[in-house]
Amino acid sequence: MNYDLAIIGAGPGGYIAAIRASQLGLKVVMFEAWPTLGGTCLNVGCIPSKTLLHASELYMQFLEEAASLNLDTPAFDLASQQQKKAAIVTGLSDAIVQLFKKHNIDVVTARAEVVGPNQVKADGKVYEAKNILLAAGSQPIGLPFLPFDEKKIISSTGALSLEKVPKSMIVVGGGVIGVEMASVYSRLGSDVTVVEMMPTICAGVDTQLAGMLLASLEKQKISFMLNVQVLAGRDLGNKGVELKIRQVDGRELDIQAEVVLVAIGRSPRSQDLGVAKLNIDTTPRGAVVVDKNFRTTIPTIYAIGDLINGPMLAHRASYEGAAVAEIIAGKQPKVEYIHIPNVIYTSPELATVGLSEDEARELKRPILIGKCAFRGNPRARTAEDTDGLVKVVADKKTERILGLHILSSYASEMIEVGVVALYKRMSLAELGDLPFAHPTYSEAIKEACLHALHRSYHL
Ligand code: FAD
């Protein structure tokens, strides 16, 4: 065998697995179909979306402050922001190339498939490895009656590379990607409507915070049509795209926009990996089935990240990638999912980790709830940025923290406190009695913990 580990897919799952395996003394080869490393996250996901979210938010803030600061009204040049975004992506991707060189990881730039328990085929050549890791990620799901052309009927990939702001946009799907991209284009002046089949946006997150986020986004002039089913769609040529929708009362309606973004989810990219030919088990939606050590039905072949069941998140893929490398090297890493955070990068941001109030009530688990709204937080008051709330969920008997849920401009940076609290099995008092720097948004976490114990200072 030439290699200890062959990896298919250089996304955040695969490339972290490669580096960790190399640190542990394994010889690694990476197969990547795209010309650049970094996968969906770096090329057409987390990084480009956050670049556009950041630029559009700065623009919106500038517009809001222009009059009071006596500045000329600024203009947003989407084409030049796209160039800036591309440079950021290239810089980060090049950094992975350098890391691979440092760790002596071989790279084969080609589409690859598994052809045996220890064989990967790429570019007509068969490579041998003691272990194989499938980290091929996921792809956007389209509507059968409205195939992507990435111009007027776009996936998230198309939404990240528009050169011109459309006058109007319908976003099908009010999940994370839907509300993030709706935010970008609404801030840039598009008339954005989000249509969602559920009664709320961002299904699965704390319903109170999701409701507050919805109200904030509506204040930012994004329209929402909830409980709505998209029945059909057609391309109207240079007049845009038309969708036929059914509302909750059964009434049908036609709505039009220049561009339709379909953000209804992603499916595991397992179809051209060779798994079917090797009889590796997959679920009906194409997720590769693995055991608790990420082994597929062939013990030398592992799978992680978006390709398997679970939340489609970059840091989850990386966490699993590092764990697989350690398992192959003979270690026994502790993999727990309860402390994997989830962030929606809207304004305000919504970040959650652990058990939500809704889940605890469904499980009939006795809990304590503590809350702190940002309208009472001094730092948020200095910035006149008081939308949002911290909610902590704890076990009623032990007072151990089970979940933290934050709606705030800085929620993505604050949520790691909850990750540590959950990982270290901290109680409300252990977190709430710690000194938090003043004035900070994070003091709301302390205050929420103390609130759950009926001893908050400011509520
Ligand atoms: P991927 O990143 O999808 O990488 C898979 C790689 O495998 C790709 O490079 C692909 O080219 C390669 N590949 C596939 N098949 C083959 C083959 N046969 N041969 C060779 N190579 C192959 N997650 C977050 O945590 N935070 C965010 O803010 C966030 N924002 C997102 C925004 C958008 C618009 C999108 C689309 C996703 C976002 N995600 C975010 C999700 C995140 O990008 C994914 O969860 C993550 O990239 C999954 O990592 P992965 O390593 O499993 O697969």
Boltz pocket constraint, residues with backbone or C-beta under 6 A from the ligand:
constraints:
  - pocket:
      binder: B
      contacts: [[A, 8], [A, 9], [A, 10], [A, 11], [A, 12], [A, 13], [A, 14], [A, 31], [A, 32], [A, 33], [A, 34], [A, 36], [A, 38], [A, 39], [A, 40], [A, 41], [A, 42], [A, 44], [A, 45], [A, 46], [A, 47], [A, 49], [A, 110], [A, 111], [A, 112], [A, 113], [A, 135], [A, 136], [A, 137], [A, 138], [A, 156], [A, 157], [A, 177], [A, 269], [A, 272], [A, 273], [A, 304], [A, 305], [A, 306], [A, 307], [A, 311], [A, 312], [A, 313], [A, 314], [A, 315], [A, 316], [A, 317], [A, 343], [A, 345]]
      max_distance: 6.0
